[in-house]
Amino acid sequence: MPTQEEKWLEFSNHKFKLPVPYVIYADLECILEKISSCEQDPKISSTEPIAKHVPCGFAYVIVGPDGMMTKPPTVFRGKNAIDEFLTKLLDEEKSILDTLRFVKPMIFFSGG
């Protein structure tokens, strides 16, 4: 067991960090559905599943290079939450890549 001083895990190899211009913070919500199962054999060590997590919604926010949200949070509740989540993330990826690929030309002013 860790001591009182060692109980927290902390990232310390900052030289290995990779800066990225956009970050997506996401949260998935699930409903616990009870599982009916048969009786376990007491002579054999086993675990008995009693419920399964069924995804029912998600929310995410995109933080841009300036540290601010690029748009309001996206929230979804309903069936097929995982499919919808992955579809939306792929759409966000395309949008972010389009933004990163756009290079605004420099305008030079002659000093006077």
C-alpha positions in Angstrom: 0.0 0.0 0.0 1.3 3.5 -0.7 2.2 5.7 2.1 0.3 8.9 2.9 2.9 10.9 0.8 2.8 8.5 -2.1 -1.0 8.1 -2.4 -1.3 10.5 -5.3 -0.2 9.7 -8.8 1.1 12.7 -10.7 2.5 13.2 -14.2 6.1 14.5 -13.9 7.8 13.8 -17.3 6.8 17.2 -18.8 9.5 16.8 -21.5 7.3 14.1 -23.1 4.2 16.2 -23.4 2.9 16.9 -26.9 1.2 20.2 -27.3 -2.1 20.0 -29.3 -4.2 22.9 -30.5 -7.6 21.3 -29.7 -8.8 19.1 -26.9 -12.2 17.3 -26.5 -13.5 16.6 -23.0 -16.3 14.1 -23.1 -18.6 12.4 -20.6 -20.7 9.3 -21.3 -23.7 8.4 -19.2 -25.1 4.8 -18.7 -28.1 3.2 -17.2 -27.5 0.0 -15.2 -29.7 -2.9 -16.5 -30.1 -5.9 -14.2 -28.9 -9.2 -15.6 -30.7 -12.4 -14.7 -28.2 -15.3 -14.3 -28.2 -18.9 -13.2 -26.9 -20.1 -9.9 -23.1 -20.4 -9.6 -21.2 -23.5 -8.6 -19.9 -22.9 -5.0 -16.9 -25.2 -5.7 -15.6 -23.0 -8.5 -14.3 -19.4 -7.9 -16.3 -17.1 -10.1 -17.8 -13.7 -10.4 -21.5 -13.1 -11.1 -22.5 -10.2 -13.3 -25.5 -8.5 -11.8 -25.9 -5.5 -14.1 -24.6 -4.2 -17.4 -23.9 -0.6 -18.4 -26.1 0.6 -21.3 -25.0 3.9 -22.8 -27.9 6.4 -22.8 -26.2 9.8 -23.4 -23.1 11.9 -23.7 -21.8 15.4 -23.6 -18.6 16.9 -24.9 -16.9 20.3 -25.3 -14.1 21.3 -27.6 -11.4 23.6 -26.2 -9.3 25.5 -28.7 -5.8 26.9 -28.9 -6.8 29.9 -26.8 -8.1 27.7 -23.9 -11.7 28.7 -24.5 -14.6 26.6 -25.8 -14.9 26.7 -29.5 -18.7 26.4 -29.3 -21.4 25.5 -26.7 -21.2 22.0 -25.3 -22.8 19.2 -27.4 -25.3 17.1 -25.4 -27.2 14.0 -26.6 -29.7 11.7 -24.8 -31.3 8.7 -26.4 -30.8 5.3 -28.0 -27.7 4.5 -30.0 -25.7 7.0 -27.9 -22.3 5.4 -28.8 -23.0 5.4 -32.5 -24.1 9.0 -32.3 -21.1 9.9 -30.2 -18.6 8.4 -32.6 -20.4 10.0 -35.6 -20.3 13.4 -33.9 -16.6 13.0 -33.0 -15.7 12.1 -36.6 -17.6 15.3 -37.8 -15.7 17.4 -35.2 -12.4 15.9 -36.4 -13.2 16.9 -40.0 -14.1 20.4 -38.9 -11.0 20.8 -36.8 -8.8 19.4 -39.6 -10.4 21.9 -42.1 -9.6 24.7 -39.6 -6.0 23.6 -39.2 -5.5 23.2 -43.0 -6.6 26.7 -43.7 -3.7 29.1 -43.9 -4.6 32.7 -43.9 -2.2 34.7 -46.2 0.0 37.3 -44.6 -0.6 40.9 -45.5 2.5 42.9 -45.8 2.5 46.7 -45.2 5.2 48.9 -46.5 6.6 51.1 -43.7 6.5 54.8 -44.3 
